[in-house]
């Protein structure tokens, strides 16, 4: 089936580009409260999988064994911007493990926050692996390996016990039996392809402690709370995940993923939200998730996200020449309303 147009981009009043996609909203039992498009086609969650990838570290007791707090747990779920508030903490975390930058399997890339990158260029500094937006996730993998007293070499490989634990956790949360199809993510770790509806269910399980065993319930609760308490560590300055979680004021944890993926965890209502934009456009995923959360009443600070929902298109003179906005399929959708949207 052809997915509906979720987001459109205009120029001088005419629609110039469209972005099709799918959305699934599920509870922990797998009951779908709302859907748009084909939610049964497997897709890679990419970095929106990180809260689930962090679960074995917390559930196993590894986080407590190394004295990790909410800040490190938030970083384990992060696609951070490589700002000092991120890199300093990751470096300290690795030192606590008796490890260093060279133990990270992810490669280096420049910080995503331009002022930090410009300062580094002026000083003649090169980015390190710690600047990689996934360095917190990888520090979490290393923490689990150290706690289990197994080799940290090759921890990013699919057959390593750390990645086996991640796959097992995802399969259980999504209620998918057997081997999960997988591919290598941008940071060198495995990523697992599952239907959007199954991913929404897995996210809902994180939002519903009563649906999990005691250790898993405690761990999932800590992860969701850490993300909402430290949105700047999950993303960074002027990032969409940070803005949405701040606007949510403790009602929702959100996580972006590459190629037009977004995930949201709604703990008070036990719901998971997963969306995927067909063409991989992150700009469309941002508008779509912001609209969904706002329309569902999950963003008390609505003013803070208006320019994410309807984003201006600017020319080189900084004049507004169009807008990015939700399309009819979203505007007319019978979404569940969970809070005050007045």
Secondary structure, DSSP 8 states (H G I E B T S, - for coil): ----EEEEEEETTEEEEEEEEEEEEEETT--EEEEES--SSEEE-GGGGHHHHTHHHHHTTHHHHTT--HHHHHHHT------HHHHHHHHHHHHHTT--GGG--S-----SSHHHHHHHHHHT----GGGSTTHHHHHHHHHHHHHTT---TTTTSTTSHHHHHHHHHHHHHHT--S---EEE-TTSSEEEEEEHHHHHHHHHHHH-GGGS-HHHHHHHHHHHHHHHHTHHHHS-TT-HHHHHHHHHTTS-EEEEETTTEEEEEETTTTEEEEEEETT--HHHHHHHHHHHHHHTT--S-GGGGHHHHSEEEE-TTS-EEEEEEE-HHHHT------S---
